[in-house]
């Protein structure tokens, strides 16, 4: 699918900021996208080879046309932003669209169903067997949505590897690549100790395991993706970075959407495909 789209507008104030941490403010869409897109880009998994530029621009709050151009280079994420934007009547880098893609929210209910199946078909059917695509489309029918965590759970091939008995390595990739939530317990220089729930593979399905402590990066060479955090804050994590502070509504949306995407993908990946919308 082409990554072309109308030129993004400037920052848009939307109700999406409701429930954010007090005094947090709202980033524009390109900066918000960059916060979450940088960690996998640093590992070479997604987007153009411009990780250092992306980190520096996000840390400096340097939005604008150049950062939007980098965002459009993320061929995995951009079509989801286009789909969400088209369903909401917004441009792909509108803050509401970007936050919905990464964290979820009530807007996702307007982005699933037939339009989502059509988008998946255009993007992935040529790359998948008939059965593989049927299962992917069935997950959309079962309630999956164009959320980043659906792409991780449903599109990435790692689940098949786990079913073949190669659980540890692909499970770690799935867990790191999804957007997850955690509570900051302590800060040590450029890192934070965060308590979060990792994915567990029980031999048949993916589930959320018990809470455990992990270390996440806050800064590198003075560059941070998010505003300052402190013990007690709830944060969003992507790979080994703290991407953002989460307000109560954002935390609830991310928890709900993660469970919803897991349930839809699990039901259709490990059972007979459901009937695809016609």
Secondary structure, DSSP 8 states (H G I E B T S, - for coil): ---------S----GGGTT--TT-----HHHHHHHHHHHHHHTTSSS-S-HHHHHHHHHHT--SHHHHHHHHT-TTTHHHHHHHHHHHTS-TTSHHHHHHHHH--GGGGGS-HHHHHHHHHHHHGGGS-HHHHHHHHHHHHTT--S-HHHIIIIISTHHHHHHTT-HHHHHHHHHHHS-EEEEEEEEETTEEEEEEEEEEE-SS-EEEEEEEEEEEE-EETTEESSS---TT-EEEEETTEEEEE--HHHHHHHHHHHHHHHHHHHHHHSS-------
